[in-house]
Amino acid sequence: MTRIGICDDSIELSKRIAEIVAEAFLSLGVVCEIESFTDGGALIERNLAAPFDVLFLDIDMPVISGFDIAKTLRDGFSDCLIVFVTSHPELVFDSLDFQPFNFVRKDSGQPLAESIPKVVGKLAFQLRQDETLLIEDVGQKKTPVRIRDIICVESVGHYLRYSVFENGLVRNVKSRGGLSERQEFFENRDFVRAHKGFLVNMSQIRYFSNSRREIELNGGITVPIGKLYKSSVEERYSVFLRRRS
């Protein structure tokens, strides 16, 4: 379950952000647990006991600012995704030291009910791709692989071959299984069935061939597009790009 922390010194705004975030994640099928705070110290303490995956932080708060919270967490090697919620766009540059995931402006003219779901869509993609999958290979050794590093999954007889792109190199991990039985799992993590024998990670796509019959992927891998899958691939990839923009 994804743990989300929200901190704003306004009780009303903190509650409102929590409602919008919960609704946005729910619409994407992401189960999350949300805790709201008006005091940065309380959030930091809670994070020590049960670390958060995502934080929505107001920057300008008394005593402990959003920057103070972010610095404390980063100094403790936390890799949580931080979204700053602020009415001070001039502070955006200063925030880069804390590797924020994104920003939401309180006074941009766009309602929070519109701007926050856009950020949540990007968060959901990031969280899904950051998952680690334990693949049991043919020797029954379990190999941990990040979803984002899987280029494609190929059906080879009674086995699945995972092409994994790490440190600029491609390695293959082979395990017993069928593509159809894993299709729903991977499609929920931004993969698309491009061919009866291939599932493709859309974040690993470099370009489509001029004929739209092949997909060029990272690592120099080329995957054919089956006639039955062509319209589905184009539609799902278009939605994928819009969601990431």
C-alpha positions as CSV (number, residue, x, y, z in Angstrom):
1,M,0.0,0.0,0.0
2,T,1.3,3.5,-0.9
3,R,1.8,5.7,2.1
4,I,1.1,9.4,1.6
5,G,1.9,12.3,4.0
6,I,0.4,15.8,3.6
7,C,1.6,18.8,5.6
8,D,0.1,22.3,5.5
9,D,-0.3,24.6,8.5
10,S,-3.9,25.3,7.4
11,I,-6.1,22.5,8.7
12,E,-8.8,23.2,6.1
13,L,-6.3,23.1,3.2
14,S,-4.5,20.0,4.5
15,K,-7.9,18.2,4.6
16,R,-8.9,19.5,1.1
17,I,-5.6,18.3,-0.4
18,A,-6.0,14.9,1.3
19,E,-9.5,14.5,-0.2
20,I,-8.3,15.4,-3.7
21,V,-5.3,13.1,-3.5
22,A,-7.3,10.2,-2.2
23,E,-9.9,10.6,-5.0
24,A,-7.3,10.9,-7.7
25,F,-5.3,7.8,-6.6
26,L,-8.6,5.8,-6.2
27,S,-9.6,6.7,-9.8
28,L,-6.3,5.2,-11.0
29,G,-6.8,2.0,-9.0
30,V,-4.0,2.8,-6.5
31,V,-4.7,1.8,-2.9
32,C,-3.2,4.4,-0.6
33,E,-3.0,5.4,3.1
34,I,-3.1,9.1,3.8
35,E,-2.0,11.0,6.9
36,S,-2.4,14.7,7.3
37,F,-0.3,17.0,9.5
38,T,-0.2,20.7,10.3
39,D,3.1,20.4,12.1
40,G,6.3,19.4,10.3
41,G,7.9,17.9,13.4
42,A,5.0,15.5,13.8
43,L,5.3,14.4,10.2
44,I,9.1,13.8,10.6
45,E,8.5,11.7,13.7
46,R,5.8,9.7,12.0
47,N,8.0,9.1,9.0
48,L,10.6,7.5,11.3
49,A,8.1,5.0,12.5
50,A,6.4,4.3,9.2
51,P,8.1,5.9,6.2
52,F,6.0,7.7,3.5
53,D,6.3,7.0,-0.2
54,V,4.9,10.4,-1.2
55,L,4.8,13.7,0.6
56,F,2.8,16.8,-0.3
57,L,4.5,19.7,1.5
58,D,3.6,23.3,2.0
59,I,6.9,25.3,1.7
60,D,6.0,28.3,3.8
61,M,5.1,27.1,7.3
62,P,6.0,28.4,10.7
63,V,8.7,26.8,12.9
64,I,9.5,23.9,10.5
65,S,9.1,24.7,6.8
66,G,8.6,22.3,3.9
67,F,12.2,22.8,3.0
68,D,13.2,21.8,6.5
69,I,11.2,18.6,6.3
70,A,12.6,17.8,2.9
71,K,16.2,18.4,4.1
72,T,15.7,16.2,7.2
73,L,14.4,13.4,5.1
74,R,17.0,13.6,2.3
75,D,19.8,13.8,5.0
76,G,18.3,10.5,6.3
77,F,18.6,9.0,2.8
78,S,14.8,9.0,2.2
79,D,13.9,8.5,-1.4
80,C,10.3,9.4,-1.0
81,L,8.6,11.4,-3.8
82,I,8.2,15.1,-2.7
83,V,5.6,17.4,-4.1
84,F,5.8,21.0,-2.9
85,V,2.5,22.8,-2.7
86,T,3.1,26.6,-2.6
87,S,1.9,30.0,-3.3
88,H,5.6,31.2,-3.7
89,P,6.8,30.3,-7.2
90,E,9.9,32.2,-6.6
91,L,11.0,29.4,-4.2
92,V,10.9,26.7,-6.9
93,F,14.6,27.2,-7.8
94,D,15.7,26.9,-4.2
95,S,13.7,23.6,-3.8
96,L,15.9,21.8,-6.4
97,D,18.4,20.9,-3.7
98,F,15.8,18.5,-2.3
99,Q,15.1,16.7,-5.6
100,P,11.3,17.4,-5.7
101,F,9.1,15.3,-7.9
102,N,6.8,18.1,-8.8
103,F,5.1,21.3,-7.7
104,V,1.5,22.5,-7.2
105,R,0.8,26.2,-7.1
106,K,-1.9,27.3,-4.8
107,D,-2.6,30.5,-6.6
108,S,-2.0,29.6,-10.3
109,G,-5.6,30.3,-11.3
110,Q,-6.1,26.5,-11.8
111,P,-8.1,24.9,-9.0
112,L,-6.3,22.3,-6.8
113,A,-9.0,19.8,-7.9
114,E,-7.5,20.1,-11.4
115,S,-3.8,20.5,-10.8
116,I,-3.3,17.9,-8.1
117,P,-4.8,15.0,-10.1
118,K,-2.4,15.7,-12.9
119,V,0.5,15.4,-10.6
120,V,-1.1,12.2,-9.0
121,G,-1.2,10.6,-12.5
122,K,2.5,11.1,-12.8
123,L,3.1,9.8,-9.3
124,A,1.1,6.7,-10.0
125,F,3.2,6.0,-13.1
126,Q,6.4,6.5,-11.1
127,L,5.3,4.3,-8.2
128,R,4.3,1.5,-10.5
129,Q,7.6,1.6,-12.4
130,D,9.6,1.7,-9.2
131,E,8.2,-1.6,-8.0
132,T,10.6,-4.5,-7.8
133,L,9.6,-7.8,-9.3
134,L,11.1,-11.1,-8.0
135,I,11.6,-13.3,-11.1
136,E,12.2,-17.0,-10.5
137,D,14.5,-18.2,-13.2
138,V,14.8,-21.7,-14.7
139,G,17.4,-22.6,-12.0
140,Q,14.8,-21.5,-9.3
141,K,17.0,-18.6,-8.3
142,K,14.9,-15.5,-7.5
143,T,16.2,-12.4,-9.3
144,P,15.0,-8.9,-8.2
145,V,14.3,-6.7,-11.2
146,R,12.8,-3.2,-11.2
147,I,9.7,-2.8,-13.4
148,R,11.2,0.3,-15.0
149,D,14.3,-1.7,-16.2
150,I,12.3,-4.4,-18.0
151,I,12.3,-3.5,-21.7
152,C,9.9,-6.3,-22.8
153,V,8.7,-9.7,-22.0
154,E,8.8,-12.4,-24.7
155,S,7.0,-15.7,-24.8
156,V,9.4,-18.5,-25.8
157,G,7.7,-21.9,-25.6
158,H,6.6,-22.5,-22.1
159,Y,8.9,-19.8,-20.8
160,L,9.0,-16.0,-20.5
161,R,12.2,-14.1,-21.4
162,Y,12.6,-10.8,-19.6
163,S,14.9,-8.3,-21.4
164,V,16.3,-6.1,-18.7
165,F,18.2,-2.8,-19.4
166,E,20.6,-2.0,-16.6
167,N,23.7,0.3,-16.7
168,G,23.5,0.6,-20.4
169,L,23.5,-3.2,-21.0
170,V,20.8,-5.7,-21.8
171,R,20.6,-9.0,-19.9
172,N,17.9,-11.7,-20.2
173,V,16.2,-13.5,-17.3
174,K,14.1,-16.6,-18.3
175,S,11.3,-18.1,-16.1
176,R,8.5,-20.5,-16.6
177,G,5.1,-19.0,-17.4
178,G,2.8,-17.7,-20.1
179,L,2.3,-14.2,-21.5
180,S,-1.5,-14.2,-21.1
181,E,-1.4,-15.0,-17.4
182,R,0.9,-12.1,-16.8
183,Q,-0.7,-9.6,-19.2
184,E,-3.0,-7.9,-16.7
185,F,-0.2,-7.5,-14.2
186,F,2.1,-5.8,-16.6
187,E,-0.6,-3.7,-18.4
188,N,-1.4,-2.2,-15.0
189,R,2.2,-1.1,-14.9
190,D,2.2,0.6,-18.3
191,F,3.1,-2.3,-20.6
192,V,1.2,-3.0,-23.8
193,R,0.7,-6.2,-25.7
194,A,2.3,-5.5,-29.1
195,H,2.3,-9.0,-30.5
196,K,1.0,-12.4,-29.5
197,G,4.6,-13.0,-28.3
198,F,5.5,-9.7,-26.7
199,L,4.6,-7.3,-23.9
200,V,6.4,-4.0,-24.2
201,N,7.2,-1.5,-21.4
202,M,5.9,1.8,-22.9
203,S,8.5,3.8,-21.0
204,Q,11.2,1.9,-22.9
205,I,9.9,2.8,-26.4
206,R,12.2,4.9,-28.5
207,Y,10.2,5.2,-31.7
208,F,7.9,3.4,-34.1
209,S,9.0,2.4,-37.6
210,N,7.6,4.4,-40.5
211,S,5.4,1.5,-41.5
212,R,4.1,1.2,-37.9
213,R,4.9,-2.4,-38.0
214,E,7.8,-2.4,-35.5
215,I,8.7,-0.7,-32.2
216,E,12.3,0.3,-31.5
217,L,13.1,-0.1,-27.8
218,N,16.0,0.8,-25.6
219,G,19.0,-1.6,-25.8
220,G,18.6,-1.9,-29.6
221,I,15.7,-4.3,-29.3
222,T,13.1,-4.3,-32.1
223,V,9.6,-5.8,-31.5
224,P,7.1,-6.5,-34.2
225,I,3.5,-5.1,-34.0
226,G,0.9,-7.7,-34.7
227,K,-2.0,-6.7,-36.9
228,L,-4.5,-7.6,-34.2
229,Y,-2.7,-5.4,-31.7
230,K,-1.8,-2.3,-33.8
231,S,-4.8,-0.1,-32.9
232,S,-4.6,-1.0,-29.2
233,V,-0.8,-0.2,-29.1
234,E,-1.4,3.2,-30.8
235,E,-4.3,4.1,-28.5
236,R,-2.7,3.0,-25.3
237,Y,0.6,4.7,-26.1
238,S,-1.2,7.9,-26.9
239,V,-2.9,7.8,-23.5
240,F,0.4,7.0,-21.9
241,L,2.1,10.1,-23.4
242,R,-0.7,12.4,-22.5
243,R,-0.7,11.2,-18.9
244,R,3.1,11.8,-18.6
245,S,3.0,15.3,-20.2
